[in-house]
Amino acid sequence: MNDPPGWLHEERECESGYLLAVLELADPVESVDSNSAVVKFTELDQEVKAIVRYSLVHESAATCTNAKFFAQLLGTIVDKGLEPYREKTGENPDSIYIKSQDYYYRISSLRVRDQVLP
């Protein structure tokens, strides 16, 4: 990312006690199993896409000042990934992925203030 928003940082850049939200993604894979929920990158808003892109380049994306767009990411993951999977299977997925072009990126961790992605 050439010019990330001022509120977007690497997790280690936030002073102790000031980390409001963090996203960590695993290495890309070419396919996922049927026990996985998937959210398409194209379904994300621009600010949320910036979080994902930043995480891919820097191993994590975090904010020390403004968790608004991380909360939006969490809501989108629930609305477009978790809930459709639960409605279809009646269960929680083993993993949640973001699909970008030909690859899937597993969400290793998504924490927004006191909320954690299940």
ROMIPA-719838 format. One record per residue: residue in one letter; x, y, z of N, C-alpha, C, O, CB in turn. Coordinates in steps of 0.2 Angstrom, whole numbers. Glycine has a CB too. Layout:
ROMIPA-719838
+------+-------+-------+-------+-------+-------+-------+-------+-------+-------+-------+-------+-------+-------+-------+-------+
: semi :  n_px :  n_py :  n_pz : ca_px : ca_py : ca_pz :  c_px :  c_py :  c_pz :  o_px :  o_py :  o_pz : cb_px : cb_py : cb_pz :
+------+-------+-------+-------+-------+-------+-------+-------+-------+-------+-------+-------+-------+-------+-------+-------+
:    A :     X :     Y :     Z :     X :     Y :     Z :     X :     Y :     Z :     X :     Y :     Z :     X :     Y :     Z :
...
+------+-------+-------+-------+-------+-------+-------+-------+-------+-------+-------+-------+-------+-------+-------+-------+
//
This chain:
ROMIPA-719838
+------+-------+-------+-------+-------+-------+-------+-------+-------+-------+-------+-------+-------+-------+-------+-------+
: semi :  n_px :  n_py :  n_pz : ca_px : ca_py : ca_pz :  c_px :  c_py :  c_pz :  o_px :  o_py :  o_pz : cb_px : cb_py : cb_pz :
+------+-------+-------+-------+-------+-------+-------+-------+-------+-------+-------+-------+-------+-------+-------+-------+
:    M :     4 :    -6 :     0 :     0 :     0 :     0 :     4 :     6 :     0 :     9 :     7 :     4 :    -5 :     0 :     6 :
:    N :     4 :    10 :    -5 :     8 :    16 :    -5 :     6 :    22 :     0 :    11 :    24 :     3 :     7 :    19 :   -12 :
:    D :     0 :    23 :     1 :    -2 :    29 :     5 :    -8 :    27 :    10 :   -13 :    29 :     8 :    -3 :    35 :     2 :
:    P :    -6 :    23 :    15 :   -12 :    20 :    19 :   -15 :    26 :    23 :   -12 :    31 :    24 :   -10 :    15 :    24 :
:    P :   -21 :    26 :    25 :   -25 :    31 :    29 :   -21 :    31 :    36 :   -17 :    27 :    38 :   -32 :    29 :    31 :
:    G :   -21 :    37 :    39 :   -17 :    39 :    45 :   -19 :    35 :    51 :   -15 :    34 :    55 :   -18 :    46 :    46 :
:    W :   -25 :    32 :    51 :   -27 :    28 :    56 :   -25 :    20 :    56 :   -26 :    17 :    60 :   -35 :    28 :    57 :
:    L :   -22 :    19 :    50 :   -20 :    12 :    49 :   -13 :    10 :    50 :    -8 :    14 :    48 :   -22 :    10 :    42 :
:    H :   -11 :     5 :    55 :    -4 :     4 :    57 :    -3 :    -3 :    57 :    -8 :    -7 :    56 :    -3 :     7 :    64 :
:    E :     3 :    -5 :    58 :     5 :   -12 :    60 :     3 :   -13 :    68 :     4 :    -8 :    71 :    12 :   -14 :    59 :
:    E :     2 :   -19 :    70 :     0 :   -20 :    77 :     5 :   -17 :    82 :     4 :   -14 :    87 :    -1 :   -27 :    78 :
:    R :    12 :   -18 :    80 :    17 :   -17 :    84 :    18 :    -9 :    85 :    22 :    -7 :    90 :    24 :   -20 :    82 :
:    E :    15 :    -5 :    81 :    16 :     2 :    81 :    11 :     5 :    86 :    12 :    11 :    88 :    14 :     5 :    74 :
:    C :     6 :     2 :    89 :     2 :     5 :    94 :     5 :     4 :   101 :     8 :    -1 :   102 :    -5 :     1 :    93 :
:    E :     5 :    10 :   104 :     8 :     9 :   111 :     3 :     5 :   115 :    -3 :     4 :   114 :     8 :    17 :   114 :
:    S :     6 :     2 :   120 :     3 :    -3 :   125 :    -4 :     0 :   127 :    -3 :     6 :   130 :     8 :    -5 :   130 :
:    G :    -9 :    -3 :   127 :   -15 :    -1 :   129 :   -19 :     3 :   124 :   -25 :     5 :   126 :   -14 :     3 :   135 :
:    Y :   -16 :     5 :   119 :   -20 :     9 :   114 :   -22 :     5 :   108 :   -25 :     8 :   103 :   -16 :    15 :   112 :
:    L :   -21 :    -1 :   107 :   -23 :    -5 :   102 :   -31 :    -6 :   102 :   -33 :    -9 :   107 :   -20 :   -12 :   102 :
:    L :   -34 :    -3 :    97 :   -42 :    -4 :    97 :   -44 :   -10 :    93 :   -49 :   -13 :    94 :   -44 :     3 :    94 :
:    A :   -40 :   -11 :    87 :   -43 :   -17 :    83 :   -37 :   -19 :    79 :   -32 :   -16 :    78 :   -48 :   -14 :    78 :
:    V :   -37 :   -26 :    77 :   -32 :   -29 :    73 :   -35 :   -34 :    68 :   -39 :   -38 :    70 :   -26 :   -32 :    78 :
:    L :   -32 :   -35 :    62 :   -34 :   -40 :    58 :   -27 :   -43 :    56 :   -22 :   -40 :    54 :   -37 :   -37 :    51 :
:    E :   -27 :   -50 :    56 :   -22 :   -54 :    54 :   -24 :   -59 :    49 :   -29 :   -63 :    50 :   -18 :   -58 :    60 :
:    L :   -21 :   -60 :    43 :   -23 :   -65 :    38 :   -17 :   -70 :    37 :   -11 :   -68 :    38 :   -24 :   -61 :    31 :
:    A :   -19 :   -76 :    36 :   -15 :   -81 :    34 :   -12 :   -81 :    27 :   -15 :   -77 :    23 :   -18 :   -88 :    36 :
:    D :    -7 :   -85 :    25 :    -5 :   -86 :    19 :   -10 :   -88 :    14 :   -15 :   -91 :    16 :     1 :   -90 :    18 :
:    P :   -10 :   -86 :     8 :   -15 :   -87 :     3 :   -15 :   -95 :     1 :   -10 :   -98 :     1 :   -14 :   -83 :    -4 :
:    V :   -21 :   -97 :     0 :   -22 :  -104 :    -3 :   -27 :  -103 :    -9 :   -30 :   -98 :   -10 :   -26 :  -109 :     2 :
:    E :   -27 :  -109 :   -13 :   -30 :  -108 :   -20 :   -37 :  -111 :   -19 :   -42 :  -109 :   -23 :   -27 :  -112 :   -25 :
:    S :   -39 :  -115 :   -14 :   -46 :  -117 :   -13 :   -47 :  -118 :    -5 :   -42 :  -118 :    -1 :   -47 :  -124 :   -17 :
:    V :   -53 :  -119 :    -4 :   -56 :  -120 :     3 :   -60 :  -125 :     3 :   -63 :  -127 :    -2 :   -59 :  -113 :     6 :
:    D :   -61 :  -129 :     9 :   -66 :  -134 :    10 :   -73 :  -132 :    11 :   -74 :  -126 :    12 :   -63 :  -139 :    15 :
:    S :   -77 :  -136 :    11 :   -84 :  -135 :    12 :   -86 :  -132 :    19 :   -92 :  -130 :    20 :   -89 :  -140 :    10 :
:    N :   -82 :  -133 :    24 :   -83 :  -131 :    31 :   -80 :  -124 :    32 :   -79 :  -122 :    38 :   -79 :  -136 :    36 :
:    S :   -80 :  -120 :    27 :   -77 :  -113 :    27 :   -82 :  -108 :    25 :   -86 :  -109 :    20 :   -70 :  -112 :    23 :
:    A :   -82 :  -102 :    28 :   -86 :   -97 :    26 :   -82 :   -92 :    22 :   -76 :   -91 :    23 :   -90 :   -93 :    32 :
:    V :   -85 :   -89 :    16 :   -81 :   -85 :    12 :   -84 :   -78 :    11 :   -90 :   -78 :    10 :   -80 :   -89 :     5 :
:    V :   -80 :   -73 :    11 :   -83 :   -66 :     9 :   -78 :   -64 :     4 :   -72 :   -64 :     4 :   -82 :   -61 :    16 :
:    K :   -82 :   -61 :    -2 :   -78 :   -59 :    -7 :   -75 :   -52 :    -6 :   -79 :   -48 :    -3 :   -83 :   -59 :   -14 :
:    F :   -69 :   -51 :    -8 :   -66 :   -45 :    -7 :   -69 :   -39 :   -11 :   -70 :   -33 :    -8 :   -58 :   -45 :   -10 :
:    T :   -72 :   -41 :   -16 :   -76 :   -36 :   -20 :   -82 :   -33 :   -16 :   -85 :   -28 :   -18 :   -78 :   -39 :   -27 :
:    E :   -85 :   -37 :   -11 :   -91 :   -35 :    -7 :   -89 :   -30 :    -2 :   -93 :   -28 :     2 :   -94 :   -41 :    -5 :
:    L :   -83 :   -29 :    -1 :   -80 :   -24 :     5 :   -80 :   -17 :     2 :   -79 :   -16 :    -4 :   -73 :   -26 :     7 :
:    D :   -82 :   -12 :     7 :   -81 :    -5 :     5 :   -74 :    -3 :     5 :   -69 :    -7 :     7 :   -85 :    -1 :    11 :
:    Q :   -72 :     2 :     2 :   -66 :     5 :     0 :   -61 :     5 :     7 :   -56 :     3 :     6 :   -66 :    11 :    -3 :
:    E :   -64 :     8 :    12 :   -60 :     8 :    18 :   -58 :     2 :    21 :   -53 :     1 :    24 :   -63 :    13 :    23 :
:    V :   -63 :    -3 :    20 :   -62 :   -10 :    23 :   -57 :   -13 :    18 :   -53 :   -17 :    21 :   -68 :   -14 :    23 :
:    K :   -57 :   -12 :    12 :   -52 :   -15 :     7 :   -45 :   -13 :     9 :   -40 :   -17 :     9 :   -54 :   -13 :     0 :
:    A :   -45 :    -7 :    11 :   -38 :    -4 :    13 :   -35 :    -8 :    19 :   -29 :    -9 :    20 :   -39 :     3 :    15 :
:    I :   -39 :   -10 :    24 :   -37 :   -14 :    30 :   -35 :   -21 :    27 :   -29 :   -23 :    29 :   -43 :   -15 :    35 :
:    V :   -38 :   -24 :    23 :   -36 :   -30 :    20 :   -30 :   -30 :    16 :   -25 :   -34 :    18 :   -42 :   -33 :    16 :
:    R :   -29 :   -25 :    12 :   -23 :   -24 :     8 :   -17 :   -23 :    13 :   -12 :   -26 :    12 :   -24 :   -18 :     3 :
:    Y :   -18 :   -18 :    18 :   -13 :   -17 :    22 :   -10 :   -23 :    26 :    -4 :   -24 :    27 :   -15 :   -11 :    27 :
:    S :   -15 :   -27 :    28 :   -13 :   -33 :    32 :   -10 :   -38 :    27 :    -5 :   -41 :    30 :   -20 :   -37 :    34 :
:    L :   -11 :   -38 :    21 :    -8 :   -43 :    17 :     0 :   -41 :    16 :     4 :   -45 :    15 :   -11 :   -43 :    10 :
:    V :     1 :   -34 :    16 :     8 :   -32 :    15 :    12 :   -32 :    21 :    18 :   -33 :    21 :     7 :   -25 :    12 :
:    H :     9 :   -30 :    27 :    12 :   -29 :    33 :    11 :   -35 :    38 :    13 :   -34 :    44 :    10 :   -23 :    36 :
:    E :     8 :   -40 :    37 :     7 :   -46 :    41 :     1 :   -45 :    46 :    -2 :   -49 :    49 :    13 :   -48 :    45 :
:    S :    -1 :   -38 :    47 :    -6 :   -37 :    51 :    -8 :   -29 :    50 :    -4 :   -26 :    47 :    -5 :   -38 :    59 :
:    A :   -15 :   -28 :    51 :   -17 :   -21 :    51 :   -20 :   -20 :    57 :   -24 :   -24 :    60 :   -22 :   -20 :    45 :
:    A :   -19 :   -14 :    60 :   -21 :   -12 :    67 :   -23 :    -4 :    67 :   -21 :    -1 :    62 :   -16 :   -14 :    72 :
:    T :   -27 :    -3 :    72 :   -28 :     5 :    73 :   -27 :     6 :    80 :   -29 :     2 :    85 :   -35 :     7 :    70 :
:    C :   -24 :    12 :    82 :   -24 :    14 :    89 :   -29 :    20 :    90 :   -29 :    22 :    96 :   -16 :    16 :    90 :
:    T :   -32 :    22 :    85 :   -36 :    28 :    86 :   -43 :    28 :    83 :   -47 :    31 :    86 :   -33 :    34 :    82 :
:    N :   -45 :    24 :    78 :   -51 :    24 :    76 :   -53 :    17 :    73 :   -51 :    14 :    68 :   -52 :    29 :    70 :
:    A :   -58 :    13 :    77 :   -60 :     7 :    75 :   -66 :     6 :    71 :   -68 :     1 :    70 :   -61 :     3 :    82 :
:    K :   -68 :    12 :    68 :   -74 :    12 :    65 :   -74 :     7 :    59 :   -79 :     3 :    58 :   -76 :    19 :    62 :
:    F :   -69 :     7 :    55 :   -69 :     3 :    49 :   -67 :    -4 :    50 :   -69 :    -9 :    46 :   -64 :     6 :    44 :
:    F :   -64 :    -6 :    56 :   -63 :   -13 :    58 :   -70 :   -15 :    60 :   -71 :   -21 :    59 :   -58 :   -13 :    64 :
:    A :   -74 :   -11 :    64 :   -80 :   -14 :    66 :   -85 :   -15 :    59 :   -89 :   -20 :    59 :   -84 :    -8 :    70 :
:    Q :   -84 :   -11 :    54 :   -87 :   -12 :    48 :   -85 :   -18 :    45 :   -89 :   -22 :    42 :   -86 :    -6 :    43 :
:    L :   -79 :   -20 :    45 :   -76 :   -26 :    42 :   -79 :   -32 :    46 :   -81 :   -37 :    43 :   -68 :   -26 :    43 :
:    L :   -79 :   -32 :    53 :   -82 :   -37 :    57 :   -89 :   -38 :    55 :   -92 :   -44 :    54 :   -81 :   -35 :    64 :
:    G :   -93 :   -33 :    54 :  -100 :   -33 :    52 :  -101 :   -36 :    46 :  -106 :   -40 :    45 :  -103 :   -26 :    53 :
:    T :   -97 :   -34 :    41 :   -98 :   -37 :    34 :   -96 :   -45 :    34 :   -99 :   -49 :    31 :   -93 :   -34 :    29 :
:    I :   -91 :   -47 :    38 :   -89 :   -54 :    39 :   -95 :   -58 :    41 :   -96 :   -63 :    39 :   -83 :   -55 :    43 :
:    V :   -98 :   -55 :    47 :  -104 :   -58 :    50 :  -110 :   -59 :    45 :  -113 :   -64 :    44 :  -106 :   -55 :    56 :
:    D :  -111 :   -53 :    41 :  -117 :   -53 :    37 :  -116 :   -57 :    30 :  -121 :   -60 :    28 :  -119 :   -45 :    35 :
:    K :  -110 :   -57 :    28 :  -109 :   -60 :    21 :  -106 :   -66 :    21 :  -105 :   -70 :    16 :  -106 :   -55 :    17 :
:    G :  -103 :   -68 :    27 :   -99 :   -74 :    28 :  -102 :   -79 :    33 :  -105 :   -84 :    31 :   -92 :   -73 :    30 :
:    L :  -102 :   -77 :    39 :  -105 :   -81 :    45 :  -112 :   -83 :    44 :  -114 :   -89 :    44 :  -103 :   -78 :    51 :
:    E :  -116 :   -78 :    44 :  -124 :   -79 :    44 :  -126 :   -83 :    38 :  -130 :   -88 :    39 :  -127 :   -72 :    43 :
:    P :  -124 :   -82 :    32 :  -126 :   -86 :    26 :  -123 :   -94 :    27 :  -127 :   -98 :    26 :  -123 :   -84 :    19 :
:    Y :  -117 :   -94 :    30 :  -115 :  -101 :    31 :  -119 :  -105 :    37 :  -121 :  -110 :    36 :  -108 :  -101 :    34 :
:    R :  -121 :  -101 :    42 :  -125 :  -104 :    47 :  -132 :  -105 :    45 :  -135 :  -111 :    47 :  -125 :   -99 :    53 :
:    E :  -135 :  -101 :    41 :  -141 :  -102 :    38 :  -141 :  -109 :    33 :  -146 :  -113 :    34 :  -144 :   -96 :    34 :
:    K :  -136 :  -110 :    30 :  -136 :  -115 :    25 :  -134 :  -122 :    29 :  -137 :  -127 :    27 :  -130 :  -114 :    20 :
:    T :  -130 :  -122 :    34 :  -128 :  -128 :    37 :  -130 :  -129 :    44 :  -130 :  -135 :    47 :  -120 :  -128 :    38 :
:    G :  -133 :  -124 :    48 :  -135 :  -124 :    55 :  -129 :  -124 :    59 :  -130 :  -125 :    65 :  -139 :  -130 :    55 :
:    E :  -123 :  -123 :    57 :  -117 :  -124 :    61 :  -112 :  -118 :    60 :  -113 :  -114 :    55 :  -113 :  -130 :    60 :
:    N :  -107 :  -117 :    64 :  -102 :  -112 :    63 :   -97 :  -115 :    58 :   -95 :  -121 :    58 :   -99 :  -110 :    70 :
:    P :   -94 :  -111 :    54 :   -88 :  -113 :    50 :   -82 :  -115 :    54 :   -81 :  -112 :    59 :   -87 :  -108 :    44 :
:    D :   -78 :  -119 :    51 :   -71 :  -120 :    54 :   -67 :  -114 :    53 :   -63 :  -113 :    57 :   -68 :  -127 :    51 :
:    S :   -67 :  -111 :    47 :   -63 :  -105 :    46 :   -67 :  -100 :    42 :   -72 :  -102 :    39 :   -57 :  -108 :    42 :
:    I :   -65 :   -94 :    42 :   -68 :   -89 :    37 :   -62 :   -86 :    33 :   -57 :   -84 :    35 :   -71 :   -83 :    42 :
:    Y :   -64 :   -85 :    27 :   -59 :   -83 :    22 :   -61 :   -77 :    18 :   -67 :   -75 :    17 :   -57 :   -88 :    17 :
:    I :   -57 :   -73 :    16 :   -58 :   -67 :    11 :   -55 :   -69 :     5 :   -50 :   -71 :     4 :   -55 :   -60 :    14 :
:    K :   -60 :   -69 :    -1 :   -58 :   -71 :    -7 :   -56 :   -65 :   -11 :   -60 :   -61 :   -12 :   -63 :   -75 :   -11 :
:    S :   -50 :   -65 :   -14 :   -47 :   -60 :   -18 :   -45 :   -63 :   -24 :   -40 :   -66 :   -24 :   -42 :   -56 :   -14 :
:    Q :   -48 :   -61 :   -30 :   -46 :   -64 :   -36 :   -46 :   -72 :   -36 :   -51 :   -75 :   -35 :   -39 :   -61 :   -39 :
:    D :   -40 :   -75 :   -37 :   -39 :   -82 :   -37 :   -37 :   -85 :   -30 :   -36 :   -91 :   -30 :   -34 :   -84 :   -42 :
:    Y :   -36 :   -81 :   -25 :   -34 :   -84 :   -19 :   -39 :   -82 :   -13 :   -43 :   -78 :   -13 :   -27 :   -81 :   -17 :
:    Y :   -38 :   -87 :    -8 :   -42 :   -86 :    -2 :   -37 :   -84 :     4 :   -32 :   -88 :     4 :   -46 :   -92 :     0 :
:    Y :   -39 :   -80 :     8 :   -35 :   -78 :    14 :   -39 :   -79 :    20 :   -44 :   -76 :    21 :   -32 :   -71 :    14 :
:    R :   -36 :   -84 :    24 :   -40 :   -86 :    30 :   -39 :   -80 :    36 :   -33 :   -78 :    36 :   -37 :   -93 :    33 :
:    I :   -44 :   -78 :    39 :   -44 :   -73 :    44 :   -41 :   -77 :    50 :   -45 :   -81 :    54 :   -51 :   -70 :    46 :
:    S :   -35 :   -76 :    52 :   -32 :   -79 :    58 :   -35 :   -75 :    64 :   -36 :   -79 :    69 :   -24 :   -78 :    58 :
:    S :   -35 :   -69 :    64 :   -38 :   -65 :    70 :   -41 :   -59 :    67 :   -38 :   -55 :    63 :   -32 :   -64 :    75 :
:    L :   -47 :   -57 :    70 :   -50 :   -51 :    69 :   -53 :   -49 :    76 :   -58 :   -52 :    78 :   -56 :   -51 :    64 :
:    R :   -50 :   -44 :    79 :   -52 :   -41 :    85 :   -54 :   -34 :    85 :   -50 :   -30 :    82 :   -47 :   -42 :    91 :
:    V :   -60 :   -32 :    87 :   -62 :   -25 :    87 :   -64 :   -23 :    94 :   -69 :   -25 :    96 :   -68 :   -23 :    82 :
:    R :   -60 :   -19 :    98 :   -61 :   -17 :   105 :   -62 :   -24 :   109 :   -58 :   -28 :   109 :   -67 :   -13 :   105 :
:    D :   -68 :   -25 :   111 :   -69 :   -31 :   115 :   -73 :   -36 :   111 :   -75 :   -42 :   114 :   -74 :   -29 :   121 :
:    Q :   -74 :   -36 :   105 :   -77 :   -41 :   100 :   -71 :   -45 :    97 :   -67 :   -42 :    94 :   -82 :   -37 :    95 :
:    V :   -73 :   -51 :    96 :   -68 :   -56 :    93 :   -72 :   -60 :    88 :   -77 :   -62 :    90 :   -64 :   -60 :    98 :
:    L :   -69 :   -60 :    82 :   -73 :   -65 :    77 :   -73 :   -72 :    79 :   -67 :   -74 :    81 :   -69 :   -64 :    70 :
:    P :   -78 :   -75 :    80 :   -79 :   -82 :    82 :   -75 :   -87 :    78 :   -75 :   -93 :    79 :   -86 :   -84 :    83 :
+------+-------+-------+-------+-------+-------+-------+-------+-------+-------+-------+-------+-------+-------+-------+-------+
//
